[in-house]
Amino acid sequence: MRPPQAMPAESVVGAPRPVGRPDQVPPGMPAGGAVGPARPASPPRPQPAAVHHAVLCVNAPAMAASGPDGQLRGHGLHGFYRSGVRVLARMELRIGGMEPLPLQGTLTTAAQARFLGAVRIPGDPDPDPALTVERLRHADGVETVTVRNTGSRPARLPLEIALGTDLGAVGEIAAGHRPPDLPGQVQSAGLRWAGPTHSAVVSAKPSPHAVLAGAGVLRWDLEVQPGARWSVELRTELESTTPGPRPPGGRGTGVPLPWAEPEIRSDDPRVGLLVPRALDALGGLLFADPDRPTDLYPASGAPWRFGLAPADALWAARLTLPLGTRLAAGTLRALARRQQLASAAGQGGPGQPGRRSEGLLPGALRHGGPELPPTCTATEATLLFVTVLAEAWRWGLPRHEVAELLPAAERALGALREGLVDGFVTDLSRPVEERAAHPVAARAEVQAQAHRAALHGAELLEAFGRPGAEEWRTWAAALRGRFRERFWIDDLSGGRPAAGLVPGGQPLPAVSSSFVHLLDPGLCADGGRHESLLDREQTRLLAQRLAAPELDSGWGLRTLSAKSPRFNPLGHRSGAVRVHETALAIAGLAEAGHENEAGALLEGLLGAAAHFEGRLPEMYAGEQRVPGCPPVPHPAACHPAAVSAAGAVHAVFALAGVRPDVPGGRVMVRPASTAPLGELELTGLRVAGEPFSVRVSRIGVAMVEEASAELQLVAR
């Protein structure tokens, strides 16, 4: 979820829903600007929490957020969280009545942070601080505080930690609502707070010398000798006081990561920082499905969408397939269990009002920005399910696992079959009758996703002896013809795709980053690419458009052209840079032979990653790149986000051009001949479940150094 005044929410399965409306008229202002009696002024809405300066640790289902000084002050998002509940809002440390002078606060991994501060001993004539205070914080709720005395005199002074909580829901906190603190009670070596549905406990080891329940303070009287140190461990825990369904847990102890951990060497040192940190961030977002704890899937992002958003989970699984198929398998199985079945497909059977298509995955409308209609995340996820299954099969997902998931893919194709309105796919989640009676705009990227799903579905059906393969190929060819005829806008620059068609066939002329999906036709047999909805010349013109300054900010692709009068560099669909769309553009342009354009976008993405210390957020402002100025962060971006982390990995790996067809017993390697990263060596990829290593020279020549003996290597 995300702050509602900052951006409209998308569907997150099993996570709290944000409150408030993003389109509310300002208090006291008549709707539409009409003149009339003044309305009574309503209280101003709270300011949504911002996280662009927060140090955010994540280890699903837990997270912790604070400022760079490490103090939890109960402001904004500050606190320890578990399963969407703020377990602890305040943890303010003072030593000798003073807050430590902040020196450094940074993530050491996605799940852990280190904060360092300094304190001068009162009366010490030495101007240098004698005491350092280190706080090592883990997202799971454990924090270790260590006081070191590097001075020449003993330090005798009290250490106090003030604690408090509201047990608030992250959705309300996201909207800027701050529930009142609960009264604390002394419990064993710490404090306890009780709410209607949950209780929170903080325990300390060693036990405090004094506990002030009314003030929520734990106190130790320290005496730290010169050269010595003293430490205390604080542990925060959440207890449920009411029965209810078990929430999703995190990756359990002993459960391995669902991907290989690669080694990357490149002439560009930014790559060696970006890929490991992207995978570290993705690892912090992993949830275990309660129905099958070994099936792992990624949450969409923290803090606002810390739950299962099917489309984002599928994108992350697809973009990390070069590291193995286990994340894709776990995600697909978890979503197949959530797929809409015939018994729950609507209020009645076929032909009855309210009937929705069987086979849909959960999802809601996603805001489309000021110039485009909304898109449906249920449609995107349903179509992407087929693609991820087909491509995971190409990368080596075992045949029996594919066969188990094939009925879910057939149901998804069935939903697509019913989704055509005037020859194009719109919103599959709307009842069938409503689509025909009240048609909505058909967006270009939805046609690309539907076309790709049809071709991937045909491959799966044919390979597993199921009927319908040729019918889906014919369907895709007809959609391709209609698209090329009706979705192209001629202009003085040669033309461009329409972003969509409104009912009646009028094209929507918006220029947006959603065009990148037209460059992603999907992996097919022999390591090739499916035919695109665009012909070769149209693809060339689109490549030029994506590389032009109206879309390329220098840090990545803007979501809306800078020439648009509605352009907003901080608009999440009206001008901000979304990392995974830039990554898709890099891969799509390189595979289509437009390597110079791909290299320019890659340079922008790597430049932004360096400023974000290798941990790319979900999005950042689409301000034009200026020498000496870093990219502007977005205050409401998830950080980390699954699609941006996986997209960063994809942008690098795509340049090696590894395109397998494990069922066909071959793998093609076609790297970018321009070698934008210089020499690139990738060790520890997975094809057919076996290690795969490739080295790309500075002149764009690939050499496979490790591969399964069962695979035939093909270069072209």
N, C-alpha and C positions, 0 to 999 in steps of 0.2 A: 504494500500500500504506500501511498505517497500523500503528502500534505494536500488537502483538497483545494485550498485556495491557490496552491502553486500549480497543480496539474490534476486533471481528472484521473480517478482511479481506474485500474484495470482489474480483471478478475484474479483473485488469489484464492486458491482452494485451501480451506482450513485456517485462514488468517482473518483477523478482525477487519471490518469494513470501515474506511475513514468516514468521518461525519462532516456535514456542511455541504454547500454547493459552490462550485467554482463560478457559476454564472449569475450569482445573486446581484441585484441592483444595489448600489451603495445606499446605506440608510438615509432616508429623507428625500431620496431622488425618485420622482415618478418614473415608472417603467416607460421606456421608449422616449424619455425626455419631454413628455406632455406636461403642459402647465396646469396646475391644479392646486388644491389646498395642500399645504405642507403636512406630511405625515409626522407623527410623533417620532422623535429621534430614538432609534433603538441602540442598545449598547454596542460599541465597536466590537467587531469580531477579534478574537485573539490572533496574534501573529503566529503563523505556522512555524514549527521548529525547523531550523536550518542545520545542515550537517557538513557544509563544505570545509569548516575549520575543525570539525570534531575528529578526535582519535577514536576510531570505531573498531573494536575487536569482535570477531564473529566466529562462532563454532556452533553450528545449528544443533539444537534449537535455541542456543543462548547467544547473547551479545552484550557488550558493554560500551558505553559512550561517555566521553568527557572532553573537556578542553585540553590543550597541550600541557597545562600544568598538572593534570592528573586528578584534580579535585572534582568530586561529584557534588554539584551544588543544587541539584534538583531543578536547574534551569533547562528549558527546552527538552532535549532528548536525554540529558544526563542520567546515568543510572546503569544498573545491571538488569538484564531482562532474561526471561525464560518463557518460552511458549507464548509470547505476546503479552506477558505481564511484567510490569516494572517491579522487580523484587526489591531493589534498593535504589532510592532516588538521591540520597545524600551520603557522602563519605568524605568529610572535610577534615584534613589533618593539620594540627598545629603542634609545634614543639616550642616549649618555653613561651607559650602564648602567641607565637608568630607563625604565619604560613611560610613554608620554605620558599625561597626565591627560585622561580622556575628556571631551569637551565635547558632541559631537553625533554620532549615527549614524542615518542615515535613508535610505530609498529615494528616488532621484530619478526613476527609472522602474522598471518591473517587473524589468528586466535589470541595473540599475546601482544602486550605493549609494555614499554619501559619508560618510566618518568624519573627524572633526576632533578633534585633541588638542593639548595645550599642554605645553611643557617649559621650566623655568627653567634658564638657564645656570648651572652651579655657580660659586659665588662672586660672582654678580651681586648688587650691593646693591639693585637695583630689585626691589620685591616683585612686579611684574607679569611674567608669563612672556614671554620674548623670542622664543621659538621656537614656531611652530605646525607641526603635522604633519598633512597632509591625505592621506587614502587614498581614491582613486577606484577602485572595484572593479566589474568586469563579470563576470556569471555565466559567461561563456565562459572564464574563467581568467586574465584580464589584470588586473593591479593596478598603479596608478601611485602612488608615494609621493613627496610633495613636502614639503621642509623649507623654511620661510621664516624669515628672521631679521629681526624688526622692532625689535631692540634697537639699542644704540649701540656695541656692541663686536663684533668678529669672534667667531664661534662655532666653536671647534675641539674636536671631540669625535667619538667613533666612533658609527656607526650599525650595529647588528647585527640581522639577521633570522634567527631560528631556524626551520628547516623540518623537516618529517617527515611520513611517510604510512604507512598500513597497507594501502592498496589494497583496503579492505574493501567488501563489497557493502552497498548501502543497506538491504536487507531485514534483514540481521543487525544493522546499526547501529541501525535502528529498534527492534529488540527489546532494545537495551541492551548488545549484545555489542561489545567493543572489542578487535579483533585487535591483536597486538603490532606495534610499529613495525618497518619494514624498515630494514636498514643502507643508508646512502647512499654514493654514489660521486661523485667529482668528474667533471664533464663540461663541457668548454668553459667557458662563463661561468656555471656553476651547478652543480646537483646532479641525480643520477639515482637512482631506486630501481627494482629489478627484482623482480617477483613471478612466480608460476607461469604466469599468463595475460596479465598486463599489465605495462607499465613506465610510470613517471611521470618527467617531466623538468621542472625549473624552471630557466629561463634569465633572466639579468638584463642590462639595458642601461642605463647603462654597466656593464662587468664589475666585479665586486667586487675589492677590493684583496687580500682573503684569503678562502679557502674552507676551512672546517674540516669535512671529510667526516664524521669520527667524531661530532661534535656536531651536524652538520647546520646549520652557521651560515655565512651570507654576511656579510662585514664590509667597510665603507667607512670610511676616515678622512676625515671632513668638515672643510672650512674654508669656512664660509658668512659672507660679509661683511655688514655692516649693510645692510638694504634688499634683499639678494639672496635668491635661492632656488636649491635644488638638487633634482633629481628623478631617480628610478630607476624603470624599468618592469620588472615581473616577469611572466613568461609561463609558465603551467602547461599542460602538454600530456600527453595519455594516448596510449600506443602499445600496440597489441595484439601479443602474441608468439605467438599460436596462431591458425590459420585457423578461420573460423567464419562464420555468416551475418552479413551486414551489418546492423547495428542501424538503426532509424529515425533519420533526421537531422532537423535543424530546418529552418525556412524559409530557403531559400537566398538568397544575395545576388541582388538584382534581382527576386525573387519578391514581388509586392505582397501586402499584407494582403488576406484574402478578404472584406473588408467595406468599406463606405464609412466615412469618418471624419466623423461628424456634428458640427454646431454646435448647441449647446443654450443657450437663454436662458430664464430662468424667474424669477419673483418669489422663489422659494425658492433661495437661493444654494447650498444643499447639493447640488442636482441638478447644477449645473455642475462640481462636484468629483467626484461619484460616477460619472457615466457615462464621462468620459474615463479615469478610473483603472480602472474595471472593464474597459474595452476594452484598456487597456494591459496589465492582468494577463492577460486572455485571449490577447493576442498573445504573451506570454512562454511560453504553454503549447502553442504550435502545433508539431506534428510534421509532417514530410513523409513520405508513404507511400513506402517504398523501391521499390515496383513502379511508382510514377508520382509523381515528386517534386513535380509541380505540384498534386497532390491533398493539401490540408492538412486536418488534423483536430486537435482539441484533446485534450491529455492530461487526465485526470480532475483532477489537482491535484498540487501539490508541498508537501512532499517525499515523502509516503508513497505516492502513487498516480500516479507520474510516468510514465504509459504510457497506452495505449489501453484505456479501459473503455467498451465500446460504448454502453451506456445513457446515461452521462454525456456522451459526445461528441455523441450525437443530441440530448439535451436542450439543450446549448449551441448547437448548430446551429439548432435550432428556435426558441429564444428570441431569436436575433439575426437572424431573417429580415427584419425591417424595414430592415436595413442591407445587404441583398443576399442572393443565393442561392448565392454561391460557396463559403462554408464548408459549407453543407448538401450541395452537390454533391460536394465533395471527401470529406466524411465518408461520405456514402452509397456512393460508389464504393469507398472503402477498405474499408468493411464488407461490401459485396457480394462482394468478393474473399475475404472470410473466412467467408462464409456456409456452413453445413453443407450439403453436396450429397448426392445419393442414393448416390454411390459410397463416401461416408464416413459415411453416416447411422447406422451401427451395425454389429452383428456379422452381421446377415443381412437378408434382404428382408422384405417385409410378412408379418406373422403369425409371424415367428421371434423368439425371445427376445432381448431387448437392443436391439430396433430403436428408434431415436430418430427424431423427425420431421425430415424434410428441411426446410431453410429456416431453421433456428435460427441466431442469432448467438451468439458466445461469451459466456459469463457463468456465474456461480456463485451459490450461495445467499447472500443478504444477511441478516444478523441482524435480527430483527424486534422486538427489545425484550422486556421481561418479560411482556407480556400478549398478544402477537401472534405468529403463526407466521412463519418466515422467508419472504422473498420471493425470487424467482429473477430475477437480473439478465438472464439469457438470455431469459426471457419478456418482460420489460419492453422490452429492446432490440429483439426481434423484432417486437413489436407497434408500437413507436415508429417503426421503419423505414418502415412503410407510411404513418403519419401525416406524418412529415417529408417524404417524397416528395410526398404529395398537397398539403401546405401550401406547399412550395417551388414546386410547379407553379402554385398560386394566386397566389403572389407574383411569378412571372415566370420560373421555371426553363425554359429553352427546351424545346420539345416533343421535339426529338430526344434531348436528354439524359434526359428523363423516360422516353422509350421504351426507351433502353438499360438503364435500371434497373428497368423494369417486370417482367421475369422474376424478379428477386430479390424484388420485392414479392409476386408471385404465389406464390413458394415460401414466403414468410413467412405468407401467408394460408393456404396448405396446412397449415402447422404449426398454425395456429389451428384449422383445421377438425377436426383430430384431437384437440384439447385439451379437449373438454368431458367433465366427469365430473359426473353428477347434474345436468346442465343448466348448469354453471358452469365457468369456466376456472380451472385451478390452475397446475401447474408444467409448462410445455411441454418442459422439458429432460429430464424423466424418461422412461424407456422407456414406450411406449404401454401395454403389459400391466401395468406396475407402477402406473400411474395408476389403473387399474380395480381391481387387486387390493389396493392399499394407498393409498386416497385420502387426500389431505391437505386442510387447510382452504382454502377459496376466499376470497381477500381482496377487499374492496370495490374498491380502486383497480385491481386487475387486471381486474375486470369492466368498469370505466370505460375502461381502455386497450384492451381487446378490442372493446368496443362501438364506440369511436371508430375503431379500425383497420378494422373491418368496413365502416363507412359510408364511410371514406376509400377503402378498397379498391374498393367498389362504384363510386364516382365515377371512379376511374382506369380500371377495366375498361370502363365504359360509354363514357368519352371516347375510349378508344383501340381500340374495337371488339373487345374481348375478351369471352368469355362469362362469366356468373356474377354480373353486377351485381345483378340482382333477387334472386337467391338470398341474397346477402350482406345486402341490405336486410331481407329476411324474417328472416334469422338474427338480425340486430341487434334487430329489433322483438320477437322472441320472448325474447331475453335481457333486453330492457328490461322486458317484462311480468313475467318471473320475478323480476327484481331488485326491482321495486317491491312485489311480493307478499311476498317472503321476506327481504329485506335491511333491512326497516324495523322499528325497535323503538319501540313506543308507551310513553311515560312521562308523568309529570305536567307536563312542560314542553311537551308536544305531540308529542314523538318525535324520533328521530335515526336515522341509518343504523347498521347493524351494521358493525363493522370487518371482519367476515368470518363465514363459516359453517363450522363444523366438519363432518366427515363425519356424515351423519345429519340435518343441517339446523339444529342448535342455533346460535343467533347468538352471536358474540363481542361483548360489550358495551363493549369498550375505546373510549375517546374519544381520538382522535389526529389529528395533522395530515395523515395520509394521506387524510382526507376531502376535501382540497382537489382531488384528482383528479376528484371527482364534479362539480366546477364547470368542468371543462375538456373540453367535448364536441367542440371542434375547429372549424376554419374550413371553411365549405362554400360553395356557389355563391352569387353575388350579394353576397358579404361577410357572409353570415349565419352563424349557429351551428347545428350539428347539435342535434337533440333530445337532452336529457340523460337519464341513467338515473333522475333524480329529477323529480317533477312540480313545478309552481310552488310549491305550499304546502310541500312537503318542502324545496325549495331555500331558502325563506324561513326555515324552522326551522333549517336547517344554517347559514345566514348568522348567525343569532342565536347559535348555539353557538360558531362560530369567533370571534365578537367578544367572547364572555364571558371573564372573567378566568381561568377554568380553563385556557383554551388561549392566550389573548393575554397574553403576559408584559409587554406595554408596549414590548418591543423586537422583537416578532415572535411567530410561532406556535410554541408548544411542540410537540414530537413526541408527548407524552403528557400527558393532563390532569393538572393540579396536584392534583386531588382523588384521583387514584389512589394507593393505598398503596405502589405501586412507583415512584412519581415520583422521578426523580433529575435535577436541573437540569443535570448534566454528562453524563447518559446520552445517547449519540448517537441512540438510538431510544426513550429513556424520559424525555425532558424537555428536551433541548437545543433551541435554535432553529436550524433549518436554513434558510438564506437563500432557496434557490430554492423551497421549499414556501410560504414567506410570499409570495414574488413571484407564484406561481401563484394564491394566494388573492386577492391584490390585483386581479389581472387578471380572475379568474373572478367575483369579487363585483361589480366595476364593470360587467362585461359583462352580468351577470344583473340589474342595476338596484339592487344594494345598495351604493350609492356611499358612504354614511356609514361603513359597516363597512370598506369598502376604504380609505377615507381614514384611518381610525384605524390600520389595520395599516401603511399607507404611512408615516405619521408615525413609528411605532416603528422601521421599517426605516431611514428617513433619519436618525433620531436615533442609531441604532447606527452607521451609516456615518460620521457626523461624528466619533464617538469613535475609530473605526478609520482615521481620516484618508482616508476615501473608498475604502479597500481592504478590502472585506468578506471575512472568512474564510468557509470552508465552513459553519461553525456556531459558536455561542457559547452560554454557559450560559443556561438558561431561568429565571434568577432574576427575581423580580418587579421591575419598574422602580421605582426610588426616586429622588426628586429629589436631584441633586447627586452621584449615584453612576453611574459608567459601566457599560456591560455587561461581564460577566465573561468573559474569553476562555476558550476550550477548549484545553487543553494539547496535544491530538492532532489539532486541525483542520488540514486542508490550507489553505495560505495562500500563494499564491492557489489557488482552485478554480474549475474551468470553470463548473459549474452556478451557483455563487453570483455570479460575475462576470456571466454571461449573464442570470441572474435579476434582478440589479439593473438592468440595461438594460431588460429586459422590463417591470419594474414601472413604470418611468417612461413608456416608449413606449406601453404599453397604455392609459394615460389619454387619449392623443390619439385612440384609437378608430379607427385606420386599418385597414380590413379589405378587402383587395383580392380581386378575381377577374379576374386578367389573362386567362385563357382566355375569359371572358365579356365582356371589354372594359370592365370597370367597376371602380370602387373606391368603397367606402362609408366615410364618416368620421362616427363617432358618438362624440364625446368625453364624458368624465364631466361631467355638468352642474354638479356641485358644485365643479369646478375646484380640487381640493385643493392644487395647486401654484401657484395664482394664474395669471397669464398664462404660457403655455408656448409657446415657438417651437422647432420642430424643423426644421433645415435639413440637407439631405444624406442623407435616407433614400433607399431605392431601391425602386421599384415598376416591374415590367416592365423592369428593368435601367436605368431612367432616373431622374434626380434627382426627388425628391418632397419638398416642404416644406409644412408646415402650421403654422398659428398658432391657438392656443386662447385665447380671451379669459378675463377674470376671471369672466365669467358663463357660461362653458362653451359658447360659440359658436365653431365651427371655421371657419377660412378657409384653403382650399388656395391656396398662393402659387406653387407650381411642381409640374407634373405632366406626364407624357407626353401628347402630343396625341391619342394613340390610345385614351385611357381616358375613359369617361364617369363624371363625378363624381356620386355619389348620397349624399344626407344624409337620415337619418331618426332 
